[in-house]
């Protein structure tokens, strides 16, 4: 999203230091070719590359900036890095506490969102209906491809993985290949999108199913924000 050179300091416009909330867990760094890559403990979204042999800081990168709601306590809105993992010799995946995943390119020293979390809420079992919730907590406008988020309450692609008693149910609905020009939903900072979707017409779930699991998984196609949308945890309906 944003990048910087070594020497970034805290304050307005930069990473925010920890206030009075419970201290975040220390995330294990990743080491590649003599360089240690780490999330700087206690500083929001700050990624750092350090030469292991000398301890010299090579560069720093701010992965994200979230928008704060003025009516809520600041510290409860703080979002720290929760996990890091090597994806390749030139990329690292960093997950924050809201389950947003960032891909850091170690060569260009830049990052972009790889996976954006969405929420799922149960509405009804018969017919199988769920509510999809997408929130924009960032400090910028984010564009979502309407067919990729069930805009209008209709499925135009395989957006969900549905299982009944552990067996995946095939998707029977339409597969829209292209989106109309500029057919996007724009979410401003702190806005959210909600839509109720009846899955029963597109997923033939057996009436005898005891346990139904629903996950969302689809790429935000055609948008400049072409990350993968996903539900971090499956919605379980019993």
C-alpha positions as CSV (number, residue, x, y, z in Angstrom):
1,X,0.0,0.0,0.0
2,X,2.6,2.5,1.1
3,X,6.4,2.4,1.3
4,X,9.1,4.4,3.0
5,X,12.8,4.4,3.4
6,X,14.7,3.8,6.6
7,X,14.3,6.4,9.4
8,X,10.5,6.6,9.6
9,X,9.4,8.1,12.9
10,X,6.1,7.9,14.7
11,X,3.5,10.6,14.8
12,X,0.9,12.1,12.5
13,X,1.1,10.4,9.1
14,X,3.5,7.7,10.3
15,X,3.1,4.4,12.3
16,X,1.3,4.8,15.6
17,X,2.9,3.5,18.7
18,X,1.1,1.3,21.3
19,X,-1.1,3.1,23.8
20,X,-2.9,1.5,26.8
21,X,-4.3,-1.7,25.2
22,X,-2.9,-5.2,26.0
23,X,0.5,-5.6,24.5
24,X,0.5,-7.5,21.2
25,X,2.3,-10.8,20.9
26,X,5.8,-10.8,19.4
27,X,5.7,-12.2,15.9
28,X,8.5,-14.5,14.9
29,X,10.7,-12.8,12.2
30,X,11.6,-14.4,8.8
31,X,15.3,-14.8,7.8
32,X,16.4,-14.9,4.2
33,X,19.9,-14.7,2.9
34,X,21.4,-13.0,6.0
35,X,18.6,-10.5,6.4
36,X,16.0,-10.5,9.1
37,X,12.5,-9.3,8.2
38,X,10.3,-8.5,11.1
39,X,7.2,-6.6,12.3
40,X,8.5,-4.0,14.7
41,X,7.0,-4.9,18.0
42,X,4.6,-2.3,19.5
43,X,4.5,-0.1,16.3
44,X,1.4,-0.4,14.0
45,X,2.1,-2.0,10.7
46,X,5.9,-1.2,10.6
47,X,7.9,-3.8,8.6
48,X,11.7,-3.8,8.9
49,X,14.6,-5.4,7.1
50,X,17.8,-5.7,9.2
51,X,21.2,-7.1,8.2
52,X,21.7,-10.0,10.7
53,X,25.5,-9.8,10.9
54,X,25.8,-6.1,11.6
55,X,22.4,-5.2,13.0
56,X,22.1,-2.4,10.5
57,X,18.6,-1.4,9.5
58,X,18.4,-1.6,5.7
59,X,14.8,-0.4,5.1
60,X,11.4,0.0,6.6
61,X,7.9,-0.2,5.2
62,X,4.5,0.8,6.5
63,X,2.1,-1.9,5.5
64,X,-1.2,-0.3,6.3
65,X,-3.0,2.7,7.8
66,X,-6.4,2.2,9.3
67,X,-9.0,5.0,9.8
68,X,-9.9,5.7,13.4
69,X,-13.5,6.2,14.5
70,X,-13.6,9.4,16.6
71,X,-16.4,8.0,18.9
72,X,-14.4,5.0,20.0
73,X,-11.3,4.7,22.2
74,X,-8.2,4.9,20.1
75,X,-6.3,2.0,21.6
76,X,-9.1,-0.5,21.1
77,X,-8.9,0.3,17.4
78,X,-5.1,-0.3,17.1
79,X,-4.3,-3.1,14.7
80,X,-0.9,-4.9,15.0
81,X,0.8,-7.6,12.9
82,X,-0.4,-11.0,14.0
83,X,1.7,-13.4,11.7
84,X,4.4,-13.5,9.1
85,X,5.4,-16.3,6.7
86,X,7.9,-16.7,3.8
87,X,6.0,-17.2,0.5
88,X,9.1,-17.3,-1.7
89,X,12.7,-16.0,-1.6
90,X,11.4,-12.6,-2.7
91,X,8.0,-12.3,-1.0
92,X,6.7,-12.5,2.5
93,X,3.1,-12.7,3.6
94,X,2.1,-10.6,6.6
95,X,-1.2,-10.9,8.4
96,X,-2.6,-8.3,10.7
97,X,-5.0,-8.7,13.6
98,X,-8.0,-8.1,11.3
99,X,-6.9,-11.0,9.1
100,X,-5.9,-8.8,6.2
101,X,-2.9,-10.3,4.4
102,X,-0.2,-8.2,2.8
103,X,2.3,-9.5,0.2
104,X,5.7,-7.7,0.7
105,X,8.0,-7.7,-2.3
106,X,11.5,-7.7,-1.0
107,X,13.0,-6.6,-4.2
108,X,10.8,-3.5,-4.9
109,X,10.4,-2.9,-1.1
110,X,6.7,-2.4,-1.6
111,X,3.6,-4.2,-0.5
112,X,0.0,-4.7,-1.6
113,X,-3.1,-6.4,-0.1
114,X,-3.2,-10.1,-1.0
115,X,-6.3,-11.2,0.9
116,X,-9.1,-9.1,2.3
117,X,-11.4,-10.6,5.1
118,X,-15.1,-10.6,4.9
119,X,-17.7,-11.5,7.5
120,X,-20.5,-14.1,7.2
121,X,-23.6,-14.2,9.4
122,X,-26.4,-16.8,9.4
123,X,-29.9,-15.6,8.3
124,X,-31.9,-18.8,7.7
125,X,-31.3,-22.5,7.3
126,X,-34.2,-23.2,5.1
127,X,-33.7,-21.8,2.6
128,X,-30.0,-21.5,3.2
129,X,-29.5,-17.7,3.5
130,X,-26.4,-15.8,4.8
131,X,-25.4,-12.2,5.1
132,X,-22.1,-11.1,3.6
133,X,-20.4,-8.2,5.4
134,X,-17.5,-6.2,3.9
135,X,-16.0,-3.4,6.0
136,X,-13.4,-0.8,4.9
137,X,-11.3,0.2,7.9
138,X,-8.5,1.7,5.8
139,X,-7.9,5.4,5.3
140,X,-8.7,5.3,1.6
141,X,-11.5,4.4,-0.8
142,X,-11.5,0.7,-1.9
143,X,-13.3,-0.5,-5.1
144,X,-15.1,-3.8,-5.1
145,X,-16.3,-5.6,-8.3
146,X,-20.1,-6.0,-7.8
147,X,-20.5,-9.5,-9.3
148,X,-17.6,-10.6,-7.0
149,X,-19.6,-9.6,-3.9
150,X,-23.1,-10.6,-4.7
151,X,-24.3,-7.1,-5.2
152,X,-28.0,-6.9,-5.5
153,X,-28.6,-10.1,-3.6
154,X,-27.8,-12.4,-6.6
155,X,-24.9,-14.8,-7.3
156,X,-23.2,-14.4,-10.6
157,X,-20.1,-16.5,-9.8
158,X,-19.1,-19.2,-7.4
159,X,-18.4,-17.0,-4.4
160,X,-19.0,-19.6,-1.7
161,X,-17.7,-23.1,-0.8
162,X,-20.6,-25.0,0.8
163,X,-20.2,-28.3,2.6
164,X,-22.9,-30.5,4.0
165,X,-21.7,-33.0,6.6
166,X,-18.2,-32.6,5.3
167,X,-19.0,-33.1,1.6
168,X,-18.7,-30.2,-0.8
169,X,-21.8,-29.2,-2.6
170,X,-21.3,-28.3,-6.3
171,X,-22.2,-24.7,-7.4
172,X,-25.0,-24.8,-10.0
173,X,-25.4,-21.1,-10.7
174,X,-24.2,-18.8,-13.5
175,X,-20.5,-17.9,-14.1
176,X,-20.2,-14.3,-15.2
177,X,-16.9,-13.9,-17.0
178,X,-16.7,-10.1,-17.2
179,X,-17.9,-7.1,-15.3
180,X,-19.6,-4.1,-17.1
181,X,-17.2,-1.1,-17.3
182,X,-17.0,0.8,-14.0
183,X,-19.4,-1.6,-12.3
184,X,-17.9,-1.2,-8.9
185,X,-18.9,-0.5,-5.3
186,X,-16.8,2.1,-3.7
187,X,-16.4,1.9,0.0
188,X,-15.1,5.0,1.8
189,X,-13.1,4.8,5.0
190,X,-15.3,3.3,7.9
191,X,-18.1,2.4,5.5
192,X,-19.5,-1.2,5.2
193,X,-21.5,-3.2,2.7
194,X,-24.1,-5.8,3.7
195,X,-26.1,-8.1,1.5
196,X,-28.3,-11.1,2.2
197,X,-27.8,-14.0,-0.2
198,X,-30.1,-17.0,-0.7
199,X,-27.7,-19.9,-1.6
200,X,-30.4,-22.6,-1.9
201,X,-31.0,-22.0,-5.6
202,X,-27.3,-22.4,-6.5
203,X,-26.2,-25.1,-4.0
204,X,-28.4,-28.2,-3.7
205,X,-27.9,-28.9,0.0
206,X,-29.6,-32.1,1.1
207,X,-32.5,-31.6,3.4
208,X,-31.1,-34.3,5.7
209,X,-27.8,-32.4,6.3
210,X,-27.0,-32.0,10.0
211,X,-24.1,-29.7,9.6
212,X,-23.6,-27.0,6.9
213,X,-20.3,-25.1,6.5
214,X,-20.1,-22.0,4.4
215,X,-17.0,-20.1,3.4
216,X,-16.5,-17.1,1.1
217,X,-13.6,-17.2,-1.4
218,X,-13.4,-15.1,-4.6
219,X,-11.0,-12.7,-6.2
220,X,-12.0,-9.0,-6.5
221,X,-11.8,-9.2,-10.3
222,X,-11.4,-6.2,-12.6
223,X,-10.7,-3.8,-9.7
224,X,-7.5,-2.0,-9.1
225,X,-7.8,-3.5,-5.7
226,X,-7.5,-7.0,-7.1
227,X,-7.0,-8.9,-3.9
228,X,-8.7,-12.1,-2.9
229,X,-11.8,-11.8,-0.7
230,X,-12.1,-14.6,1.9
231,X,-13.8,-15.5,5.2
232,X,-11.1,-16.3,7.7
233,X,-13.4,-18.8,9.5
234,X,-16.2,-20.9,8.0
235,X,-19.8,-20.2,9.0
236,X,-21.1,-23.3,10.7
237,X,-24.9,-24.0,10.7
238,X,-26.2,-26.9,12.7
